[in-house]
Amino acid sequence: MERRHGTSEPIQVPKSDTVVGATEYEKREVRRLAAELARRKIEALRVYEPLPFQERFHACMAKEALIQAGNQVGKSLAAFVEDARAATGQDPFNKYPEKDGVMVCLGMDEGHIGRVIHKYLFRAGSFRIIKDLETKEWRSFKPWLEDDWKRKKDAKPAPPLIPPRFIKRFAWKKRASHVFELCELHNGWTILAMGSKGEPAAGFQADLVHIDEDLERPEWYDEMIARLSMRDGKLRWSALPHSKNDALVNLVERSEDEKKDKNSSTVIFRATIFDNPYMPEHVKQENVKRWMKRGEDEYRKRALGEMVTDSVLMYPTFSKDIHNAIKFNEPRTPIQETLTKNDGVPPRDWCRYMVIDPGHSVCAVTFWAIPPPEVGDYAVVYDELYLQQCTAEKFGDAVSQKANDQTFQAFIIDAHGARIRDIGSGILPRVQYSKSLEKRGVKSIDTGHGFLSGSDDVSGREMKLRDWLHIGAGGETKFLCVVARCPNLCREFTRFKKKVMNGYVQDEGNRRSNCHAIETLEYAAAHGLRYIKPKQMASSKSRVARIIEARNAREEQRRVNARVHSGQLENYVNLGPTGE
């Protein structure tokens, strides 16, 4: 696709200013044009070199796109480059009109407009440039390259993203502080700068809305979407990691729900410091160590690029990027390589476990795989069940379908929840669940159709799970999750918070919130799932055989019941409506 660079006509410069018969005025004009050509050649948008995640962001055609990245990765730069490309008619992907467009840059307040928005768009230095030793042409400065780092004194600020030649006029609110309300360009584009502390602006249509950082008033989001509707405009949001905005949280969740849709209207772009292929490994580790000393929130913001919604998340270390067992871009660990090629399905020589948090409102089940020691020290959640209004029969059916022909080492269940008797029958849930598995021929090597009890030591299992979620200096972690197959588990991580009493945060989880899937992780971590080489179970049956066996068992039970009621069988006691 041909790339456009502004709306002005190309500058034609003679090869020399010593044209025979040229006047001094003509020679000066040639020199002026040559200087102008040189300036245009190094304009910021011409020498900008996007990283892979930045290029994917620029190429995105979705209605809404959120860009979220770690420190020194280029989140803000990419967002403002997108603004400048749109306003100057230089978007290589033709997402915006070349002329007569309207863009809104929305920040927190006036200070944000002057310090951030105006600085990025209209002042030099959004990034640095350096002259290439081979081509002798100016390009982006890459401090992670040894040759560039040695010549860092030769680097200089890049020209403004929107050069002065495009600007027709500014309407200033506080000129001394660079707080502008409007900027008109010669190509007919208008840039509106707004702060989100006041009432949402209305009465106009827009082609692009860029929300930078957070919103003081969440209702701005809905109003901006309305401004974009008539012109089929785009919303771009560059979110700082500490955002608490409900609109932003909803946008993130919507992007996750639409992830599998190729025509998704909402897309999120993430990058961490570990995904930066240009940054030397020792620099990454030094940065990580420095940020960890400042606290976990600082590490999450700067290394992982995560939104620190608040400081009361129970497991704030969890990252869908770092802990994802599937990764399509480099670099990948060997275990990620294996699981990515297998679409998240663990190899058959890995040891499997099933962990259950029973409940009627929600029964959560996570399926685990422990790889052989030579692969590494990992615990992988490769699938989940999240059964609402659950009964033992519903549980058995769902597990039977998931388990299929897999061999499990053991089943683990919440000891407390499993001791709460069913009101109707008075039977323990673990007994009901066990009977349901037995009826369907689902069992494990160690526990048969029954279960091991999960730990009742809440603080102890919380500590164990935190250890599993810990991210090392090189981005390594024990816990991995096939994110695409575990949406409910991932959602709970973003919502499971600590207790707050009298305004003080307690170091324990608020168990009244939805944490069913996370509790299965706690039981697994407390148990210390270990690798045992799988063996073929002697009684292993195909799913069809299990179904036939269960059907025959039910028919036999009906015959027995009939004989009991008819008095044909003596000394036989039927306890409860299910014969338990």
N, C-alpha and C positions, 0 to 999 in steps of 0.2 A: 504494500500500500504506500502510495506516495505521501511523503510527509510535507506539511505546509509550515512555513515559517513567517507568519505575519501577512499583512495585506498590502504592503507597499510593493511597488514595481522593483524588479531586480536592478541593482546598481551596475552600470556598465563602466568599467574603468580602463582607459588605455594602458598598454603595457609600459609606457614610459611617459614622464611628464616633460620630456624634451622633444616634443613634437615640433617639427620644422615649421617655423612661422607662428608658433603659439605665442600669444601675449602673456604677460605676467599674470593677469587675471585668470586666463585659461589654465596656466600651470598651477596656480593656487587652487583652482577648482578641482583639478585632477588629484592634487595632494589631499584635498578635503575628502573627495570621494573615496580615495584609497584608505584614508584613516577610518571613514565610516564603514567601509567594507571589512576592515580589520576588526572594528568593534562588533559588528554583527556576527562575525565568524566565531567570536568567543562569548556570545550571549549565553546566558545560563541554560536555557532550554536546549541549545545546540550541543553543549558539552556535557550535559547531564547524562549519567550512565546508571540506569536503574538496576538494583539488585533483582534477582528472580522474583521474590515476593512482591516487590514494587511494580515490576512489569506486569505481573498477573493482576494487580490492583488496577493499574492503568487500563488494561485490556478488558476489564470487567464491564459488561453491558447491563448488569442488573439494575433495577430501580434503586435499591439501597445497597450500600457497601460500607462496611466498617473496617477500618485498618487499625490493627493493634499489634505493637511490637515492643521488644525489649530495648534497653538503652544502647545507643550507638548502632542501631540497625537502620534507622531512617524513616520512621513512621510519619513524623510531621512534615519532613521534606517531601515525601511522596504525595501527601495530601495537598500541599500548597503548589507543587508542580502541576498537579491535576487542575487546580484552579487557574494557574497561569496559562496552561495550554488551552483551556476552554476559552478564557477571556481574550486571548490574542489570536484565536483561530488556528492554533497549532496542534490540536489534538490529532494524533496519527490514527486514531480509531474512529474518528468521525461521530462521536457521541453527542456533540453539541453543534449548534449553528455557528457558522463562521462569522456572521455579523449579527448585530442587533439582538444580542442575548442579554439575559439578566441573571446575575449571580448574587447570592447572599452568603456572606461570611459571618457566621454567628459565633460569638465568644461569650465569656461569662459577663464581662462588664467593659467599661470604657478603657480601663487599664489594659485589659487583654487585647483590645483592638489596637492600641498604640504600641504595646510591647511585643506582641506576637504577630498579629495579622498584617499590620503595615510593615513590620520588619521583614517578614518572610517574602511578601509580595513585591515591595517597592524599594527595598534597600539592599545594598550589596552584602554578600556574605552568608547566604543561606547554605552554601557549601563552599569549599575551596577548590581552586584549580592549580594545575602545575603544567609546565611545558614538558612534553614527552621527549625523552632523550633520543629516541629513534626517529620519530616522525617530525619532531620540532614543532608540533602543533600542541595547543593547549587542550587539556583534558581534565577530568575530575581527579582531585588529589586523593590517593588511597594510602592512608597512613599505615595500614596493615601490611603493605608491601615494603620490603626492606629498603629497596632503592628509593622509594618515595619518602620513607621515614628519614633516611639519611639527608635528603634534600628538603626537609620540611620548611627550612628558612626561605626556600625559593617559592613556596606556595603562596598564593594570594587569594583574597576573597573573590568569589565569582560575582559577576555583575548581577543586578536585580533580576528576579524571575520575570517581572514585567518591566521592560526597559522604558526610559522616559519618552522614547519616540512614539510609543503607543498611547501615551496619556494626553487627553484633551483638557480635562480640568478636574480638580478636587473640590468637594464641598466639605469644609472642615468644621468640626465641633470644637476641638481644642488643637489648633495647629501646632503649638509648641510641644505638645505631647504626642503628636502624630495620630490623634484621634480623628478619623474621618467618618463621614456619614455616607458619602457617595464618591465614586470615581467613574468618570466617563472616559471611554477610550475612543480613538478616532474611527475604529471599525463599527461603532454603534453599540458596543457592549457597555453595560452598566454594572458596576460592582457596589453592592450595598453592604455596609458594615453595621452590625447590630449587636447589642448586649442582651443577655437573656434575663436580666433582673427586672425589666419592666414588662408591661403588657405585650403579648405577642403582636407583631405587626401584621397588618392585613391590607387588602386593597390592591394587590399586585400579583403578577404571575412570574414564575422563575423557571430557568432552564437548569440551574445547578444551585443546590444549597449545601454548604460545607459547615458542619458543626465541629468546632475545635474544642477539645477538652470536654467539660461537663456543661450541663444546663442548670441555671439557677432555678428556673421554673419549667417543669416537665411539659406543661401544656404547649410550649413552643414547638415541640416535635410535631404534634398533630397539626398545628397551624402551618408549619413549613411543608408538610406533606400535601396539605390543601393547596398551597401556593404553586406546587409543582404539577398538580393534576392536569391542568388545562394544556400545558406545553410538553407533557410527557417527559418532565425533567428528571434529573438524577439527584439523590441525596447521598452525600459522602460524609462520614463521621470518623474523625481521628480522635480516639478516646484516650485520655490519660488513664493510667492504671488505677487511680484512686476513685474513679467515678462511682457514685451511689445512685445514679438516676434510674428510675423505674423504666422509662422509655428505652434507655440503653440496654438494660437487662432484658426487656422484652424483645428488642431487636436481635440480641445475641441468641436468645432461645428460638426465635423464629428462624434464624439462619440455620440453626442446628436441625430443626424440624424439616427444613427444605433442602438439607444437604444432598440428598440423593437425587433431587430433581435437577436435571440439566438446565432447565429454564427457570431456576429459582429467582425470585424477585428480591431476595435478601441474601447477601453473601458476606462472610467475615473473613478477613485475611490476617493471619497471625504469623509472627516470627519471633524467635527467641535469640539470645546471644549465641546459643549453641548451633543455631541454623545459619549463622553468618560464615560462609565458606572462606571469606577473605581475612577474617581476624585470626591472628596467630593463636595457637592453643594456650600458650603461656599467658597471653594477655587476657584471654577469657577467664582463666583460673585465678589470676590476680584480682580481676574485677569481682568475681564471685566471692572470693574470700573477704574483700573489702566491704561488699554490700551485706554479707551475712553477719559481719560484726555489728552493723547498724540495726539489725533486726530482720525478722522474716518478711515483714511487709516490704521493706526496702529491697530485699532480694527478689521478691515476687514481681515488684514493679520494674526493676531495672534489668534483671536477668531474663525473666520469663515474659515480661510484657503483659502481665495479667492485671485486670482491674481489681484493685483491692477495694471491694465493695464496702468493707468496714474491717475493724480489727477483731470481730467476734466470731468469725468463721471457725468452726471446730477443726477443720482440716484444710487450712489455707494453702498448704504446699501442693495440693493436687492440681495438676495441669493437664488438660486434655491433649496438649501438644507433647509434653515431656513424657507423660505416662501412657501415651497411646502405643499399643503393641504393633499397630500398622502405621507405616510411614512411607509415603510414595516418593519423597524427595531425599536427596543425600544431605548429610551423612546418615547412615543407618547402622545400628548395631547388628551383629550376627543374628540375634534372636528376632529383631524386627525384620531383618531380611527374610528369615524363614517364614514368619507369620504373615508378612505382606504377600509373599508368593503363594501361600496357602489360603489367602483370603480370611485370615484370622483363625483357621482351624488348626489346632495343635497336632503335631505328628502322633502316630499311634503308640510310639514308645515313650511318650510323656505320661506321667502319673496324674490321674484325675481325681478330684474331690467334688462333692456337692454340699453346699452350706445353705441352711434354711432358717429364715426368721418367720415363724408361723403367725397367722393372724387372720381374722375374718375380713376386716376392712381391707387390708393388704397383706398378702403373703409374698415375701421376697425370696428368691432363690438365685444364688450365683454359682456358676460352674467354673471350676478352677483346673489349671494344668501346671504341673511342676516339671520343668525340663530336667534331663540328666545333668549331673554335676559338671560334665565337660562343656555344656552349653553356657552355664553360669548360674549364679544364685538369683533366681527369679521366681515370682509367683504371679501367674497370669489369669485374670478373669476373662474368659473367652465368650461367655454368654450369660444371659439372665432370664428370669421370669419375674413378672410383677403382676400378681393375680389379685384383682380386686373382687370383693364379696366372695372370698374363697371358701370352699368346702374341701373336705378330704378327697371327695371324688374328683372335684375340679383340679386339685393339686396332683392327684395321681395321673389323670389324663394328660395334663400339661407336661409333667416330668417324663412320663412314658414316651411322649412324642419327642422331647428333647434328647432323652438318654439314648433312645434307639439301640444301636449295638455297641455303645461305648462301655468300657470297663472302668468302674470307679473303685478307688481304694477304700473310701469311707464316706459316710454321710454324717454331717454335723448339724445339730439343731440348737436353737436358742433354748437353754435349760429353763429359764423363767417362764417364757411364753408357752413352752410345752407342758408346764405343770398346771396351767389354768384350765380347769375342767370345762367341757362343753355344757352349757346350761341345760340344753334339752336332754342329752343322754347321760351326762355326768362322766363321760369318758375323756381321758387325757388326749390332747391333740396329738402328741407323739405316737400314742397308740393308734389313733384314727389314721394318721398319716402312714404309719408303718403298715397297717392292714391294707391301706389303699395301694401302696407299692407292692405288697405281697400278692395282692389280687392280680396285678399286672405283670408280675414276674420281674420287677425292677429291684436289684439288690447290689450291694457292694461286697468287696472281698472281706474287709474287716468287720463290718457291721451287719451284714446280711440285709434284711429289710428294715432294720432298726437304725438307731442313730447314736453317735457320741454326743455328749452334752457340751454345749458351748460354755465358755467361761462366764461366771457371775461377777468376776472382779472387773467392774466397769473401768476404773481408772487404770488398771493394769493392761487391759486390752486396748484402751485408747493409746497408751504409751507404745505398745507393740505396733499398732497400725501407723502411728507417726513415724516410727523407725522404718517401716516398709515404704512409706511415702517419701522419705528423705531423698533429696536430690544432691548428688555429689558434685564436686567442683567441675567434673567433666561432663555433667548431665546424666550420669548413671543413676539408676534407681532399681530397687528390688521389685516393687509393685508395677505391673503393667496391666493394661486393660484394652480390650478390643472395643474402642469407643463407639463405633458404629452399631455394635450389637448390644450395648449397655446404656441406652439413653436415660433410663430412670436412675441408674446409679450415678451417672454424671450430673444429672439434674439435682440430686440430693446433695452432692458435694458443694454446690453453689448456694444451698439454702439451709444446710444444717449448721446451726450457730450455737454458741455457748449460752448458758443461762445468764440473764441479767437480773439482778436483785437489788432494788433500791438504787438503781443507777450504776451499780458496780458489776463488772463482768466477772463471772465465776469461771474457774478452770474446769468446767464440766459441760457436757453437751445438754442442750434442751431437748430431752427425749420425747417431749410432746409434739415436736415437729416431725415431718416425714423423714425418717432415717432408717427405714426398714432394710434397704439394700446395703447401706453403710454398716449396719450392725452385723450383717453376714461377713463383711470384711473384717470387722473387729474379732469375731469368733474365729475366723480363719487365721488371723495374725496371732491371736492368743494361743491357738492350738499349735502353731508352728508347722504348717503343712510341709512335709518332707517328701523327697523323691524315693519311691519304691518301684523297682522295675515291674511294669505291669505283667501279669500272667493271665492266661486264658482261664476264665472261670468255668469249672466243670459243668455247672448247671446253666451256662449261658444259652439262651434261646433267642430265636429271631422274634421280631415284633409280632409277626403274624401268629407264631406259635404261642406267644404270651397272651394274645387276644383270645385265641381259641381256648387256651387253658383257663383263662378267667371266666369265659362264657360257660364252660363246663362246670367250674366251681360254683358259679351262681345257680346253675340248674340243679346241681346236687344239693345245695343249701335249700332250695325251694322244695325238693322232694323230702328232705329231712324235716323241714318245718311242717309239711303236710302230714307226715307220719306222727309227729309230736302231737299235733292238734287232734288227730284221729285216735290217739291213745295207743298207737302201735309201738311207740318207743317209751320206755320207763326210765327213771333215774336220769333224765335229760333236762337241763335247766337252760332256758333262753333268757339272757339278761338284756333288757332294752329292746328297742325297735329294730336294731341292726344285728341282734344276736351276739353282741359283744359280751 
